[in-house]
Amino acid sequence: MKWAKDRLGKLLGWRLEARYREKPSVFFGRWLRAPVAVPFESLREMIETQLTEDELEEVMLLDLVVHGRIKRIPENPEVWLALEISGAIDVEDVERVK
């Protein structure tokens, strides 16, 4: 039963990640103007010269990176969100993002 629960949890997590990636404006449009899910290949090219190899690999473990501009601040500053997406949060999730 635990095996089935763990597998179902993973499937739920993967589906949530896909939904956030497919429709970032649905999830972040309230706060961000034109939110975009950043493809990891593009992200790697943008940041690889600014990070160590270990730091870069940690970034690549993120579930999603979203880019946009804050709506409610007059200057509309650019923001980048680093996201960890999960259907449930357990101790290992918290430890990993510390």
N, C-alpha and C positions, 0 to 999 in steps of 0.2 A: 504494500500500500504506500509506503514511504517513497519507493522508486517511482510509482505512478504520480504521486503528488509532486515530486521534484521535477519530473519530466513535463508535467502540465504547467508548472510554474515557469520553466524555461520557455515553453511555447508561448505562454502569455507575455513574458518579457520580450521575446523576439517580435511578437505581433505589435506590442506597444511601441517598440523602437521603430518599426516600419511605419506605423501611423504618424508618429511625430515627424519622421523624415519626409513622408509623403505630403503632409499638410501642416507645415510649420505655422502658417497664418491662422489656422484654426486654434492652435494652442497658445501662440504668442502674439497674435495680431492685436489683442487688447492693449498690450504695452509697447509693442514694436511696430514701426512702419516698415512694410515690405520685408518681413523676416524670411530668411533663406537658410535652408539646411546646407551646410558647406560640405561638399564631397571631400573625403579624407585624402584623396590623391592631391587635390588642390591645396588643402591645408598643409600637407607634408611639404609641398614645394614652397609655400609661403614662409614656413617657420624653421625648416631644417637647418639653415645656416645660423640661426639664433639660439639653438638649444644643443645640449649635449645629446649623444645618442640615447642615453638612458632616459633623459627628459622627453625626447621625441617619442620614444616607445611608450612612455606613460600616457602622453597625449593621444596616441593612436589607440589606446585601450578604451577611450571614452566611447559612450554609445552614440553621441550626437554633438555636433557643434552648430549653433545657430548664430547668424549674423543679421543685424538690423540697426535701426535708429530708434531711440526712445521717443515716443509720441508726446509725452506730457511735459517735456522740458523744451523751452523755446528754441534752444540751439540745436535740438535733435542730435545729441551726441551718438556716435557710433558705438555699439556694444557687441561683444562676442560672448555667447553663453556656452559654457562647457557643461554637458548634461550626462548624467547617469540615470538611466530609465529602468524602472523595475515595477513589476506587478505587486511585489511585497519587498519589504526591507528587512534584512536580517543582520546579525552581528558582523558577518563577513563583509557585507556591503559597506557598513559604517567604517570598519577598520581599513578597507581598501581606499576610501576617499579621504582619510585623515591626512 
